[in-house]
Amino acid sequence: MINNSYNSRQELLLSRNYRGNIYSRNGELLAETVLDQEQNEVRVYPYGSLFAHIVGYSTKGRMGVEALANYYLINTNTSLANKAANDVAGLKNPGDNVYTTLDVQIQQVADEQLNIYKGAIVVTEVSTGRILAMVSHPNFDPNRIQEIWDSLLEDEDSSVLFNRATQGLYPPGSTFKVITALEYMRQKPDTYDEYSFNCPGYFEADGRRISCFHGMNHGRVDFEQSLAQSCNSSFANIGLELDREAFSETLDALLFNQPLPVTLSYSESRIHVSYELSGSEMMQTAFGQGKTQITPLHLNMITSAIANGGVLMKPYVIDHVENDGGRVIKSFRPDSFGRLMSEEETAVLRQMMISVVETGTAKKLSGLEYTVAGKTGSAEYNDVKEDNHAWFTGFAPAENPEVCVTIIVESCGDGGDYAVPIARRLFDAYFKGKK
């Protein structure tokens, strides 16, 4: 109600209080209001573009934490003595300060690794849903938002203000095979582990030939190897065996075409599975192509649920609110959305994702001080087969998951070559920060 543009109380509060500060989980300053001698207010972001989309801005509208926490930032719980003194002096009161769940070190690594590429990275804590890092490229400097605003609006091709992590919709590519595998297990609970397929590098059905990535001939693969080797042909075959009504129900339960339990601005992931689809379309859908679209945040949530024994924790970015004297005004606690999968299902999926790292497409994450379970993806987004978005989603340690990482690098190629090395740097940063 306070944030509604028609509510004059917001302006009343801003006439009496200046905006509070925003901090990282470790107390680093992410946003502050600086007052000059005439008490003119300037909003300053010490890290420049680093937290552009997730912390956001508060001039020319609001986005990110600046929007989510606006109510707290423009209210004050300073002491009565301070209020009285400020009233006598004709000064504004300090707004309350917001402490986020964001980790500066992990955010810096994510930003550096994404580098010049367009794309997004989401890093969350498995057991709580805390967002540790969220990066979207291209980005902008929120300190200059007033200067660049008009030019951004005039540039119809600009997507700088677009948070790709929560709003970007992409074909999931082979990362979706984890979901198809889950559905196959549900429909073939007694026989899925007996699955076998001979891959010659392609699969033909319904007048359509499906090829494996780079025409790879995988030979005889079982259920686990189909995922580890990311065999398109095998998953096209699996897709044709699935009852589509049951699959559609699973997808609804996994929050496709549904609102997500998050407070950040986001896009709903899209998929359509029914008997109206041709066999060719169903094969494409089974390995993450076709018309399926997903956000990096949503993929991270599904991956985190697998890591958390099937229970999805709601992602959140505001930890607590303090007044200017350090007194805690409000705390936000981890909150479960509910169970998406059974523990038995997630145990099988976790082992399959470990095989992806140990023997499959994410080998660059094997042999480290910690163990990783994950899935790569190389998602085609037009008719040129060489044009692919690179995906990785996974968690570590595999045996007792703590952190979940989801990465998309646009228009660069193979997920194993581009997204996996970034994941390794992020896992390294997380575990180094714990020492």
N, C-alpha and C positions, 0 to 999 in steps of 0.2 A: 504494500500500500504506500509506504514511504517513497519507494522508487518510482511510482507512477508519475508521469510528467505533469498530470493535472493536479497533483497534490501540492498545495502551496506550503505545506509544513516543511518540505525539504528546503525550500528557500529560506524559511524562517530559521531552521536549524543552522544553515550555512551563514546566516547573518550574525549568529551568536557564537558559532564554533568554527574553528578551522580543521581541515581534514586530518585524521589521525594517520599514523605510520603503518606500513606493511613490512613484516619481517619474514625471514626464512625460518625453517624449523630450528636452526642453531642460533638465531638472533641476528643474522646479518640484515642490514637495512636494504629493503627492496624498493620502497617508495616513501617519500616524506614531503611535508609541506614546509617550505623555507619562507620565513618572513623577513622582509627588509626593515629598515628603520621606520618607514612609513606604514609598516604592517601590511604591505602588499604581499599577496600569497603567490608562490610559484611551486607547482608540483614537480618534484625532482625524482628521477629514477637513476640511482647510482650505477646500475649495471647496464645502462643503455638499452640496447636491443635484446639482451640476453633473455629477459623474461617478458618480452613484448606482448605475446598473446595470452599467457596464463596470468600474469599480474595485470596486464592491460594498461588502460589510461582512463583519466577522469575528466578530460577536457574534450569538447566536441562529442559529447556522449560518453558512454562508459563501456568497458568490456573486461573480461577476466575477473580477477579477485576484486578489482576496483568496483565492478558492478555487483558481484555477489555479496560483498561485505559493505556496500554503501551505507546501509542503515547503521552499522556499528561505527564506521569511520566518521560519520557526520554527527553522531551523538556523543555526549560527554558524560563520564562518570567521575570527573575530577572532584576533589574534595570541596566541601562547602566553603572552606576558608579561601581556597583558590578562586572559586566563583565570585565570592564577595570582593576579593582584592581586584580581580579582573574587571568586575563591574564598576568599581570605583575608578579604576584607571582607564576605563573605556576600551578594554582589550577583549578579544575573543578568547574563549576557552579552548583548550586542546581537545580534539576528538579522541576517541578511544583507539587503541592500537590493535592491529590484527596480526596474529602469528599464523603463518601457513605451515603446510606439511612439506614444502619445497626444500630440496637439498641443493645448495649452490654448486658444490663440487660436481655432482652428477649432471646438473643442468649445463654446466660449462663443458663437460666432456661430450654431452649429447650435441650441443651447439657446434663445437669444434669438429666433431666427426661428420655431422651432416654437411657442414662446410658450404660449398657453393651449390650443392644440389637442392632441388625442391623436394619437399617431403615432410615427414613428421616422425616424432619419437615420443612414446609414452612409457614411463617407468613408474610402477606402483609396488606397494608393499602387499604381499599376498594375503596375509592374515588379517589385515585391517582395511585395505582399500585406500590407504593414504597415497596420494599422488606425490611422488618424489621429484619427478621432472616431467616437463611437457614442452616440447620444442616444435615449432612450425617454421618452415622456410619456404619462400622468402619472408623476411621479417622487417621490422622498422624500428626507429628510435622513438619511444614514447615521449622523450624530452622535446622532440621536434614536431609533435603531432599537429600543433596549430599551424606551423609553417608549411607542412606537406599536405594538409587536409584537402585543400582545393585541388591540388594537382592529382591526388589519389582519386578524387571523385570524377575528375575530368578524364582520367585514363580508364576507358571501358575494359581494357584487358588486364588491369591491375588486380592481383589477388593478394596483395600484401597484408590487408587487414583480416584475411580469411584464415581462421585457425584450422589448418589441415588435420590436426590431431583429433578434433572433435566434430568438425563439419565436413571434412574431405571424404567423399565417397569414391571408393576404388574397387575394381575387381579384386577379390581376395586371392586369386590364383591358387596355388597348391596349398596354402595355409588352410583352405577350406576342406581339404581332404581329411583333416582331423574330425570335422563335423560329419562328413560322409561316413567315416569309419565308425563313429559313435552310432549312427543310425543303423549301419549294417550289423553291428553287435546287438543292437536292440531287436532287430528283426530276425536275426539268426543266432540267438543266445547259446544254442547247443552245438552249433557247427561252424561258427565264424573262424575258429582257430584251425579248421580243416581246409580253409580256403586256399586255392592254388590257381595260378594263372600263368600261361606261357606267353611272354611278351616278345614279339618280333620287332618292336619299335613302333607298332601302330595297332589300331583296332578298328575294324570296319563293321558298321551296322546302320540300318535305316538309310542306306545310300550315302553314308558319310564316313570318311576316314579320319580317325583321331590319331595324332602323332605324339610320341613322347618328346620331351624337350630335347632339342638338337637331334631328334631321330634316334635317341639312345635305345639300344636293344638290351632289355633287362633280363631276358631269358625267363626261366621258371622262378616265380616269386610267390611267397605265401602272404598272408594278411599283413604281418608286421613289416616284411620287406617291401611290400607295395607302398607303404607310407615312407619307409626309410629311404628308398630309392626314388620316391616321388613319381611313381609310374602312372602317367596319364591313362595309358591303355587299360591297365588293371582297374583303375577307378571309374573309367567309362563303362567297363563291364559290370562293376559293382552297382553303378548308378542305374543301369537297366534292370537289375534284379530287385530294386527297392519298391516297396509299396509307397506310392506317392502321397496318399492321404496321411499315413503315419509319419512320413518324413516331414510333411507340412506342419503337423502338430508339434514335432520336435523343434522345428525352426521357430515356431511361434513361442515355444517355451524358452528358447535361447534368445528371445527378444528381437528377432528379425521382424520388420514391419510393425514394431511396437515401440512405445516410449521407453527410454532408458532411465533407470533410477539415479540420475545425476542432475546437479543443479547448474552445470555449465551449459552454455548454448551448444547444441549438437544437431546433427542430421540423423534421421532414422535410416538404419540399414535396410536394404531392399532385396527381396528374393521372391520368386514365384515358382512353386512346385505343385503341379497338378497333372491330371491325365490329359489336359489340353496341350501340354508340351509335346512336341515331337520327340522321337527317340534321339535325334541329333541334339536337340536342345537339352534333353535330360542328361546326356553324356557330358556336354559342356558344363552344365550346372554341377555335376558330381565332382569335378575337379576345379571348381572356383572360377569358371569363365562364364560365358553366356551373359545374361543380364544382371547377375548378382552384383551388388554393391555393398560395401561395408566400410565403416569408419575405423581408423586405427584404435580409437578408444574402445569401441565395441569388441574388436578382436582381442584387445588386451583383457577385457572383462571376461570373455569366454575362456581365454588361456589361464587367467588367474583362478577361475572356478575349477578348472582341471587341477591346477596346482594345490588348491585348497580343499581337495577331497570332494568336490562337486558343489560346494557352497560359494555363492557369489557375495562378496562384500561390496557394498556401495562405494564407488570412488568418491573421495572428498579431498578438498584442498585447504580448508580453513580449520586450524587446530583449536585455537582459543582466542579470546579477546581480553585485553587488559586495559585498565585506565592508565593515565600518565604516571601514576605512582606505582605501577606494577601489580595492582590488585586484579585478580582474575574475575572478569565480569560474566563470561560465558565460555563453556568448553564444549567441544564437539567430539563425540565418541564414535568408534567403529560401529557400523550398523549392517546387519546381514539382510540381503534382499531375499534370500531363500536358497533352496537346493535346486540346482539345474541338472545335476547328474548324480548317480549313486557312487558310493566310494569304490565299489567293485569296477564300475565303468571307468572311473578316473585312474584307477590303478593300472588297468590295461592300456589306456591312452598314454599314461605317463611312461610306461615301459616302451611303447612304440615310439614316443618322442625322444627317449634316451637313445634308441637305435638310430634315429635320424642323425644324432650327433656322433655316435660311436662308429657307425658303419655307412652312413648315408650322406645326404647333401649338406650337412652342417658340420663336417669333420673338423673344420678349423676351430671348433669349440671343444674338441676332445683333448684329453691329456693335460688338463689344467689342474690347478690346486683345488678347484671346486668342480662339481659335476653339473652339467646342463641338460635339460630336456627342451626340445624345441621343434619348430617346423619352419622350413624355408618356403618361399614362393617366388615365382617369376611370372607375373601377371601380364598377359597380353592386353593392350588397351586400344588397338586398332587392327587393321588388316595386314600390317607389316609385322611379320613374325619376329623380326629382330628387335622390335620396340616392346620393352617390358619394364614394368615397375618391379623393383626388388623388395621382397618382404622377408622379415624374420619375426617370429613371435615365440617366446619361450620363458623358462624360469630356472632358477638355481637357488640353493643346491637341489639337484633333482630328487634326492631322497628325503629332504626336509625343506621344501620350498620357502624362500623368504622374499625374493624379489622377482617381479615379472617385467619383461622388456618386450615392447612391440615397436617395430621399425618399418617404415616404408620410404624408399628412395625412388623418386620418380624418374622414369625414362632412362634408366642406366643399364639394365640387363639382369643378370642372374642374382637371385637372392643369396646364394651361397658365396658369391664373389664380392658383393657389395654390402649387403645388410648384415651378414654374419660377422665380419670383422668389426663393424660398429658395435654389435651386441657384445663382443668380447671386451671392448674398451669400457663399455658401460658396466658389465658385470665386475670387471677389475676395479673400477672406481667405487662400486658399491662395497665390495669386500675389503678394499683398502681402507675405506672410511670407517669400517668397523674395528680395525686393528687399534 
